[in-house]
Amino acid sequence: MISNENDPELSGKYLGTISSDFVKICENLKEASYQVRKRGFSEYPIFPISKTDQPIGQLFLSREEKPIDWNYYITYLDEFIQRKLVQEDALEQFKASYKDPDEFCCLFVVDESFTNFLYIPYPNE
């Protein structure tokens, strides 16, 4: 089951490494999010992240290229609907809980037995 809120399980196990990555690449993610929206692909950009290869989205920033702990992929809501990761009947709920993409990065954490959405605020300029 995929929920759309920051999960307490995230805090201990994942938040530290994700936060340290985020500081290094947040400008790249923010610009990519802006381009996805500006070019009309989607109003709901999503960045799946994992430490191993995973099939959702296209690889955007890799651990091999940058000093980061996670691989960052880029996609948007349509792929999540096609893959039935977001059910049609939960679509309005997802859209309602999706945070402002100018202020928050929507990550989708994929790790062994854990998958969840995570919203991280972009640093203030």
ABEGO torsion letter per residue (X at the ends): XBBABBBAAAAAAAAAAAAAAAAAAAAAAAAAAAAAAAAGABABBBBBBBABBBABEBBABBAAABBBABBBBBBBAAAAAAAGABBAAAAAAAAAABBBAAABBBBBBBBGABBBBBBBBBBBX
